[in-house]
């Protein structure tokens, strides 16, 4: 689901998406997007898609996986307080300690239940966060296996179309 657009100088538009995995053992939300404006990102003029346009009941989400903790991936975490939020330990440590990594109060919002991971982990059968350091040192993708195929939800593995190359 598209939850925001960021106007990145000089004239690029970065679309912000979140993903819902309907799994027989629970609903998973991968990233939580951006749900409110913040002065730290005013220069990129975020355009938010109202939550009323989301086609998901947040109360029905069982777990959250953040691919990384940049503001446009964790800005809605506060809406899921009390739910486990899985993130690589390195990413959580960096978000809590490095200046300019994210909007720290969004990572430290009250009642958040951040669950640090140390490497690949199977959270539900066929749903695995896998570390992919690059965009940030603690980035991860989510591999979902279904119907004999594997799909990857990549966060910001390729934020711009020019980063994609034909294999």
C-alpha positions in Angstrom: 0.0 0.0 0.0 1.3 3.4 -0.9 1.3 5.6 2.3 3.3 8.6 1.3 5.3 10.5 -1.4 8.5 12.3 -0.6 9.7 15.1 -2.9 13.4 14.7 -3.0 15.4 17.6 -4.6 15.9 18.4 -7.3 12.8 16.8 -8.8 12.5 13.1 -7.7 9.4 11.6 -6.1 10.1 8.7 -3.8 7.0 6.5 -3.1 6.7 5.0 0.4 5.0 1.6 0.6 4.1 -0.8 3.4 3.2 -4.5 2.8 0.7 -6.8 4.6 1.3 -10.5 4.6 -1.9 -12.5 5.3 -0.4 -15.7 6.8 -2.5 -18.6 8.2 -0.8 -18.0 11.6 -1.1 -14.2 11.7 -1.1 -10.9 9.8 2.3 -9.3 9.3 2.9 -5.6 8.5 6.2 -5.0 6.8 7.2 -1.4 7.6 4.8 1.2 8.8 5.5 4.1 6.6 5.0 7.7 7.5 1.9 8.8 9.4 2.6 12.3 10.5 4.7 15.3 9.6 7.9 16.2 11.5 10.1 19.3 11.2 13.2 17.1 10.6 11.8 16.1 7.1 9.9 19.2 6.1 12.5 19.9 3.3 11.2 16.8 1.4 7.6 17.9 1.7 6.0 14.6 2.6 2.6 13.9 1.1 0.8 11.5 3.3 -2.0 9.1 2.3 -4.6 9.2 5.1 -4.9 6.0 7.1 -8.5 5.9 6.3 -7.4 5.0 2.7 -5.4 2.0 4.0 -7.2 -1.3 3.2 -6.1 -2.9 6.5 -7.4 -3.1 10.0 -4.4 -2.2 12.2 -6.0 -4.0 15.2 -5.7 -7.2 13.1 -2.0 -7.0 12.7 -0.1 -9.5 14.8 3.5 -8.6 14.2 5.5 -5.9 12.5 8.8 -6.2 10.7 10.8 -3.0 10.0 13.2 -3.4 7.0 15.2 -0.6 8.7 14.4 2.3 10.9 14.6 5.4 8.6 11.6 7.7 9.4 9.6 6.6 6.3 9.7 3.0 7.4 9.0 3.3 11.1 6.8 6.4 11.3 3.7 4.4 12.0 5.2 2.1 14.6 3.4 4.0 17.3 0.1 2.9 15.9 1.0 -0.7 16.7 2.2 -0.2 20.3 2.0 -3.5 22.1 2.7 -5.6 19.0 6.2 -7.1 18.6 8.2 -5.1 16.1 11.1 -7.1 14.7 14.3 -5.4 13.5 17.9 -6.3 13.3 19.8 -5.5 16.5 22.4 -3.5 14.6 19.7 -1.3 13.1 18.0 -0.8 16.5 21.4 0.1 18.1 22.2 2.5 15.3 18.8 4.2 15.4 19.2 4.8 19.1 22.8 6.1 18.9 23.7 7.6 15.6 22.8 11.2 14.8 20.8 11.8 11.6 19.9 8.1 11.3 16.2 8.5 11.9 13.7 10.4 14.0 14.7 8.9 17.3 11.4 9.6 19.2 9.6 7.5 16.6 11.9 4.5 17.4 11.5 5.1 21.1 7.8 5.9 21.2 6.0 4.7 24.4 4.9 1.1 24.6 6.7 0.0 21.5 7.9 -3.6 21.8 11.0 -3.7 19.6 12.4 -7.2 19.3 16.0 -7.3 18.1 17.1 -10.0 15.7 20.6 -11.3 15.3 20.6 -12.5 11.7 18.1 -14.6 9.7 15.1 -15.8 11.6 11.8 -17.6 10.7 9.1 -15.6 12.5 6.2 -17.6 11.0 6.5 -20.6 8.7 7.9 -19.4 5.3 8.3 -15.7 6.6 11.9 -14.9 7.2 13.7 -11.6 7.8 17.2 -11.8 6.3 19.9 -9.3 7.0 21.0 -7.3 4.0 23.4 -4.6 5.1 23.8 -1.9 2.5 21.1 0.8 2.6 21.8 0.9 6.4 24.2 -1.4 8.3 21.3 -3.1 9.9 18.9 -3.4 6.9 16.9 -6.6 6.3 14.6 -7.9 3.7 11.6 -10.2 4.3 11.5 -13.4 2.3 8.1 -15.0 1.9 7.7 -18.4 0.4 4.4 -19.4 -1.0 3.2 -21.6 -3.8 6.7 -23.0 -4.3 8.2 -19.6 -5.0 10.1 -17.1 -2.8 9.2 -13.4 -2.8 11.3 -10.6 -1.3 10.0 -7.5 0.3 13.1 -5.3 0.0 12.5 -2.0 1.9 14.9 0.4 0.2 17.1 -2.2 -1.6 16.4 -0.1 -4.7 14.7 3.1 -3.9 15.1 4.6 -7.4 14.4 2.9 -10.7 17.9 3.7 -11.9 19.2 1.4 -9.2 17.5 -1.6 -10.8 19.6 -3.5 -13.4 18.6 -6.3 -15.7 20.0 -9.7 -14.6 
